[in-house]
Amino acid sequence: MQRPSELDADWVRRTIEASDAAAVLGPEWRLAGVRSAREGRAVWEVEAPHGHFIARIATGADDLDRLRSEKRLAEFMDFLPVQVPPITVHAAPGGVAIALRPKIEGEVATREMFETRFSERDRQAFVRDLAALLHRMHATPLEAACRGLGIPVLGPQAAAAEVGCARWFDAARIEAATSARRSGNPRLETLWKETRSWLGDYRVEPGDMVFGHGDLHGSNMVVAPTGDGLRLVGIFDLENGGIVHLYDEFLRIYLMDVDMGRRIVEAYNGLPGLARSVADRAIGQFYRAFLFYLLHLSTSEAYSSHVVRMLEAEA
């Protein structure tokens, strides 16, 4: 049986209509358009008389498990000082499930926004907001987080052993996939050798393991104008959240804006009651490894060239 296309508006509309998600949306709702689409998996914006919603559709068991996990995370993370929209999961015919969450009013925090629309006052406020948010998540005891998420309880020692760090870093696979790009580029080749050697020798410490978002990049953060300028008001896309490595929480922020990332690390380390400070040099090493990981995943020449330029800037 052919998998239905989540980019097919008619199919998505019929699927929602046949589910109990329609009862949440109420009468006269409509699809406002695709918010994002990756590998054929679409996220839709839905307008309803009583507000805007974001809809994701799961057509397989793995997708449904991710939605349920994200629902639990959203419920657990409601203690944070920003909006974490609640998620409802609804059954539809054919084993399909639909997740709905209220839309956070504002804009996602893009690199272009940082470069062209953030004043220095906005930057300072964003640095404070994000450092405080990260600190609040990371201060959560691992055992409490595990119980809240309904997963086996892991202490720091067990988390370091079982979850570990940089599971995305497969040195042999990345080396093979990026060899053509490194060939004839001595700066890139030197940086790769240094990165592979450093990360290969790195050992995870129990204190490195924290409760966190797991995928905190600009497109998963919402900023909105307030009386104090543009401020961080919400986060979403929690499917990678849970017990994560501390440094992994900063990689995507560096990817957005390296200078901003370093300022956030400095602000984070200056917060009172910090159990574990963060080393900018170590994050830099993970960041370079993450760029090589992205390079090996890339299927676009334009994006590959962009990642190479970011790596060369780090060499």
Secondary structure by P-SEA (a helix, b strand, c coil): ccccccccaaaaaaaaaaccccccccccccccccccccccbbbbbbbcccccbbbbbbccaaaaaaaaaaaaaaaaaccccccbbbbbbbcccccbbbbbbccccccccccccccccccaaaaaaaaaaaaaaaaaaaaccaaaaaaaaccccccaaaaaaacccccccaaaaaaaaacccccccaaaaaaaaaaaaaaaacccccccccccccccccccbbbbbcccccccccccccccccccccccccaaaaaacaaaaaaaaaaaaacccccbbbbaaaaaaaaaaaaaaaaaacccaaaaaaaaaaaaaac
